[in-house]
């Protein structure tokens, strides 16, 4: 059974040590991830297995499948577990339509977006609402006043529609500004940061992770396996994709995200270490991440029960210091993707 952890020092809620991402759950063919999306019947056994293993923390977003993921996730969870037996995160700010007010973090979109999330999920409240990026982090919203965003988020908490707030990929100075502005105005602060962090993208170690550790913010990294690179989905390069996701249109985004010279050399070392431990590459990559004191609960995606079993088992792996050093040795700084608009 998975251990449970507190979602940072600034909240009282407990979550499982892994969070199950649901980007690949919804309506096959719908949305940017439609090529590798599982429908209700294929997804239900994954949720049942997760709950049986003590994984009760799930992460969704309005933009996944343009709402289809929330509809499917909500239906499955309502069927399988009482509301007080799981913690559900979802996100707002992504583009949900062609109108400029159907994205971003204006008061209008937050209020309407949260109501739409609740309707699709079939639930009365969201445990953990995550802003999908910074208020100024998407095209057309560069001048969004952060005070408007923060007050609107505070209002949905006060209305009982949301219990806790989280943020996602942004610069550390931006997150600090949001937190301090909320504090100065008596508004609800963020208890978590869902950022991009794994063995082949470690720029978050510079400022974001130390800030979160210092201030008690939970860290719940996305893409802990680098979109399959660290799980062996690509053999030696981007042209070697072996899964539906790595062979489809989504491969282009993976190439934009991972531009470091040593990406596949590091992935090769993960395979070496996995062989020595008698584990899979995905297990070793996740064990490395879980060994970082700042990390609370990585967001993992699975499409088969055996993948889920392996990742749960990975939470018990303890890497030797010399193996950690070997895995980290080849990394060299890369341009922070937030400065290029890729996040």
Secondary structure as the mmCIF struct_conf table of DSSP 4:
data_model
#
loop_
_struct_conf.conf_type_id
_struct_conf.id
_struct_conf.beg_label_comp_id
_struct_conf.beg_label_asym_id
_struct_conf.beg_label_seq_id
_struct_conf.end_label_comp_id
_struct_conf.end_label_asym_id
_struct_conf.end_label_seq_id
STRN STRN1 UNK A 4 UNK A 6
BEND BEND1 UNK A 7 UNK A 7
TURN_TY1_P TURN_TY1_P1 UNK A 9 UNK A 10
STRN STRN2 UNK A 14 UNK A 16
BEND BEND2 UNK A 17 UNK A 17
STRN STRN3 UNK A 18 UNK A 21
TURN_TY1_P TURN_TY1_P2 UNK A 23 UNK A 24
STRN STRN4 UNK A 25 UNK A 25
BEND BEND3 UNK A 26 UNK A 26
TURN_TY1_P TURN_TY1_P3 UNK A 28 UNK A 29
BEND BEND4 UNK A 31 UNK A 31
TURN_TY1_P TURN_TY1_P4 UNK A 32 UNK A 33
HELX_RH_3T_P HELX_RH_3T_P1 UNK A 34 UNK A 36
STRN STRN5 UNK A 38 UNK A 38
HELX_RH_AL_P HELX_RH_AL_P1 UNK A 40 UNK A 52
TURN_TY1_P TURN_TY1_P5 UNK A 53 UNK A 54
STRN STRN6 UNK A 57 UNK A 59
TURN_TY1_P TURN_TY1_P6 UNK A 62 UNK A 63
HELX_RH_3T_P HELX_RH_3T_P2 UNK A 64 UNK A 67
HELX_RH_AL_P HELX_RH_AL_P2 UNK A 68 UNK A 80
BEND BEND5 UNK A 81 UNK A 81
HELX_RH_3T_P HELX_RH_3T_P3 UNK A 83 UNK A 85
STRN STRN7 UNK A 87 UNK A 92
BEND BEND6 UNK A 94 UNK A 94
BEND BEND7 UNK A 97 UNK A 99
HELX_RH_3T_P HELX_RH_3T_P4 UNK A 100 UNK A 102
BEND BEND8 UNK A 103 UNK A 105
HELX_RH_AL_P HELX_RH_AL_P3 UNK A 107 UNK A 121
TURN_TY1_P TURN_TY1_P7 UNK A 122 UNK A 122
BEND BEND9 UNK A 124 UNK A 124
STRN STRN8 UNK A 126 UNK A 131
BEND BEND10 UNK A 132 UNK A 133
TURN_TY1_P TURN_TY1_P8 UNK A 135 UNK A 136
BEND BEND11 UNK A 138 UNK A 138
TURN_TY1_P TURN_TY1_P9 UNK A 139 UNK A 140
TURN_TY1_P TURN_TY1_P10 UNK A 142 UNK A 143
HELX_RH_AL_P HELX_RH_AL_P4 UNK A 146 UNK A 158
TURN_TY1_P TURN_TY1_P11 UNK A 159 UNK A 160
BEND BEND12 UNK A 161 UNK A 161
STRN STRN9 UNK A 162 UNK A 168
BEND BEND13 UNK A 169 UNK A 169
HELX_RH_AL_P HELX_RH_AL_P5 UNK A 172 UNK A 185
TURN_TY1_P TURN_TY1_P12 UNK A 186 UNK A 186
HELX_LH_PP_P HELX_LH_PP_P1 UNK A 187 UNK A 189
STRN STRN10 UNK A 190 UNK A 194
STRN STRN11 UNK A 196 UNK A 196
STRN STRN12 UNK A 198 UNK A 198
TURN_TY1_P TURN_TY1_P13 UNK A 199 UNK A 200
STRN STRN13 UNK A 201 UNK A 201
HELX_RH_3T_P HELX_RH_3T_P5 UNK A 203 UNK A 205
TURN_TY1_P TURN_TY1_P14 UNK A 206 UNK A 207
HELX_RH_AL_P HELX_RH_AL_P6 UNK A 208 UNK A 215
TURN_TY1_P TURN_TY1_P15 UNK A 216 UNK A 216
STRN STRN14 UNK A 218 UNK A 219
STRN STRN15 UNK A 222 UNK A 222
TURN_TY1_P TURN_TY1_P16 UNK A 224 UNK A 225
HELX_RH_3T_P HELX_RH_3T_P6 UNK A 226 UNK A 231
TURN_TY1_P TURN_TY1_P17 UNK A 232 UNK A 232
BEND BEND14 UNK A 233 UNK A 233
STRN STRN16 UNK A 234 UNK A 234
BEND BEND15 UNK A 235 UNK A 237
HELX_RH_3T_P HELX_RH_3T_P7 UNK A 238 UNK A 240
STRN STRN17 UNK A 241 UNK A 241
BEND BEND16 UNK A 243 UNK A 243
HELX_RH_AL_P HELX_RH_AL_P7 UNK A 244 UNK A 247
BEND BEND17 UNK A 248 UNK A 248
TURN_TY1_P TURN_TY1_P18 UNK A 249 UNK A 249
HELX_RH_AL_P HELX_RH_AL_P8 UNK A 250 UNK A 257
TURN_TY1_P TURN_TY1_P19 UNK A 261 UNK A 262
HELX_RH_AL_P HELX_RH_AL_P9 UNK A 263 UNK A 277
TURN_TY1_P TURN_TY1_P20 UNK A 278 UNK A 278
HELX_RH_AL_P HELX_RH_AL_P10 UNK A 281 UNK A 290
TURN_TY1_P TURN_TY1_P21 UNK A 291 UNK A 291
BEND BEND18 UNK A 292 UNK A 292
TURN_TY1_P TURN_TY1_P22 UNK A 293 UNK A 294
STRN STRN18 UNK A 295 UNK A 295
STRN STRN19 UNK A 298 UNK A 300
BEND BEND19 UNK A 303 UNK A 304
HELX_RH_AL_P HELX_RH_AL_P11 UNK A 305 UNK A 314
TURN_TY1_P TURN_TY1_P23 UNK A 315 UNK A 316
HELX_RH_AL_P HELX_RH_AL_P12 UNK A 321 UNK A 328
TURN_TY1_P TURN_TY1_P24 UNK A 329 UNK A 330
HELX_RH_3T_P HELX_RH_3T_P8 UNK A 337 UNK A 339
TURN_TY1_P TURN_TY1_P25 UNK A 340 UNK A 341
#
